Structures are given as structure tokens and as C-alpha cells.
Amino acid sequence: MNKQTSTLAIFWSKSLSNKFLLFRIFLMLSIAGAANILLPFKVYSRFLGQINSESSKNPKQVDWQYVERISKSVRNVSKVSPFQFKCLVQATVGKYFIAQERIESTIYFGVKKDESQNLKAHAWLRVGSKIVLGGEVADQYNVVSTYS
């Protein structure tokens, strides 16, 4: 069984509600990805929230099971998609779905220089004190901006 076939088999084995969530995430990733390419960042950033602000690191109530379900789904859909959804698009979509449950989050933008002294950028999403998307390499970047 090849990768595409096994991915489809996994998708079809999901419950109807999970299939619908995965479809909605794919749709939002596609819209955010197109917007990221087509719109100037000044316009795109309006969808990210308040610039240079952060959500609480100690929120009162967070449905962590829902947050984990969304972050895992965004990562998995991005991984198997025929399109390449980068960190900013993933963080944007994660923030959108998490906000649907009235859970506050913050998108971070960071930069670093690589071995050739080229500037590299990365975005990640934090809920409470936990980085839920893009956290694998976040500690390698210097934060330059936040959106909450």
C-alpha cells in the first residue's frame, strides 16, 4: 500500500465529524495559503489579531483536548496535502479554529540567520503556556512580533 492509499484509508476510517473537521481544516488552509500568497502582509495581518499583544499564559479555562485535536489535525492535513502549507498558514488556521471555542492564543513571528547569514523566518502558535503549532524549532528564533 503506497502513502497516498494509506492516507485515504486512514481518512475514510474516521468518523463523519472527524472527516468534516479535516475537510474544513483543508479548506481553511487553502484559503489562508492563497491569501498569504496574494495579499500584502499588511492586509493579511489584519486576520491575525492585535499586533504586539499576547494572550494570557495562564488562561482560566482551556479545553486542551480540543486544542490538541485542532493542532494535530492542522499538522496532519498540512503533511498529506498536495499543497505546501508553511508555518504562518498553519498558525493562522490553528488560531482561527481555536478561537471558534473562545480560546485565546498568540501567533509569534521570529527570525534567525542561517549558516549563510540569510535571514529565516518562522511563525508559531501558543495557547496558555504551551506552543501548539510550530514549536519544534521556535526556540531557535528571536521573537520580532506577536499577534493576539
C-alpha positions in Angstrom: 0.0 0.0 0.0 1.5 3.4 -1.0 1.5 6.5 1.1 -1.5 8.1 -0.8 -3.6 5.0 -0.5 -2.8 4.6 3.3 -3.6 8.3 3.8 -7.0 7.8 2.1 -7.7 4.6 4.1 -7.0 6.5 7.3 -9.2 9.4 6.3 -12.2 7.0 5.3 -11.8 5.2 8.6 -12.5 8.4 10.6 -15.9 9.3 12.0 -18.1 11.6 9.9 -17.5 14.5 12.3 -13.7 14.0 12.1 -13.9 13.8 8.3 -15.9 17.1 8.3 -13.3 18.7 10.6 -10.4 17.6 8.4 -12.2 18.9 5.3 -12.8 22.3 6.9 -9.2 22.5 8.0 -8.0 21.7 4.5 -10.4 24.3 3.1 -9.2 27.0 5.6 -5.5 26.1 4.9 -6.1 26.5 1.2 -7.8 29.9 1.7 -5.2 31.1 4.1 -2.4 29.8 1.8 -3.9 31.7 -1.2 -4.4 34.8 0.9 -0.8 34.6 2.1 0.4 34.5 -1.5 -2.0 37.0 -3.0 -2.4 39.6 -0.3 0.3 42.0 1.0 1.2 41.1 4.6 -0.3 44.4 5.8 -3.7 43.2 4.7 -3.1 39.5 5.7 -2.1 40.5 9.2 -5.5 42.0 9.9 -6.8 38.4 10.2 -4.1 37.6 12.8 -5.4 39.8 15.7 -3.9 42.7 17.6 -0.3 43.3 16.8 2.3 43.2 19.6 -0.1 41.8 22.1 -0.2 38.4 23.8 -2.9 36.2 25.3 -2.6 35.1 28.9 -0.1 32.4 29.7 -2.4 31.3 32.5 -5.9 31.1 31.0 -8.7 30.3 33.3 -10.4 27.6 31.2 -9.0 25.8 28.1 -10.3 22.7 26.5 -6.9 21.2 26.0 -8.4 18.1 24.3 -9.9 20.4 21.6 -6.7 22.4 21.2 -4.7 19.2 20.8 -7.3 17.9 18.3 -7.0 21.1 16.2 -3.2 21.3 16.3 -2.8 17.7 15.4 -5.3 17.9 12.6 -3.7 21.0 11.2 -0.3 19.3 11.2 -1.6 16.1 9.7 -3.6 17.8 6.9 -0.6 20.0 6.1 1.6 16.9 5.9 -0.5 15.0 3.4 -1.8 17.9 1.4 -0.7 18.2 -2.2 0.0 21.9 -1.4 2.7 23.2 0.9 1.3 25.0 3.9 4.0 26.8 5.7 4.2 27.7 9.4 2.4 31.0 9.1 -0.6 29.5 7.3 -0.7 26.6 9.8 -0.6 29.1 12.8 -3.3 31.2 11.2 -5.7 28.3 10.7 -4.9 26.9 14.1 -5.7 30.3 15.7 -8.9 30.5 13.7 -10.3 27.1 14.8 -9.1 27.6 18.4 -10.9 31.0 18.5 -14.1 29.3 17.5 -14.2 27.8 21.0 -13.4 31.2 22.5 -9.9 30.1 23.5 -7.3 32.9 23.3 -4.0 32.3 21.5 -1.0 34.2 20.3 0.9 33.9 17.0 4.6 34.6 17.3 6.9 35.7 14.5 10.6 35.0 14.9 13.8 35.5 12.8 17.2 34.0 12.7 20.2 33.9 10.4 21.2 30.6 8.9 24.7 29.3 8.2 25.0 31.5 5.1 23.8 34.6 7.1 20.5 34.6 5.2 17.5 35.7 7.3 15.0 33.0 8.0 11.5 33.5 9.5 9.2 31.2 11.4 5.7 31.5 13.0 4.2 29.5 15.8 1.1 29.4 17.9 0.8 29.5 21.7 -2.2 28.7 23.8 -1.7 29.3 27.5 2.0 28.5 28.2 2.1 25.7 25.5 3.3 26.1 21.9 0.7 24.1 20.0 1.9 24.6 16.4 5.4 25.3 15.1 7.1 24.7 18.4 9.7 22.2 17.1 12.2 25.0 16.2 10.6 28.1 17.9 13.5 28.3 20.5 16.0 28.9 17.6 14.3 32.2 16.6 14.2 35.7 18.1 10.7 37.0 18.5 10.1 40.1 16.5 6.3 40.4 16.6 3.2 38.8 18.2 -0.5 38.8 17.3 -3.2 38.0 19.8 
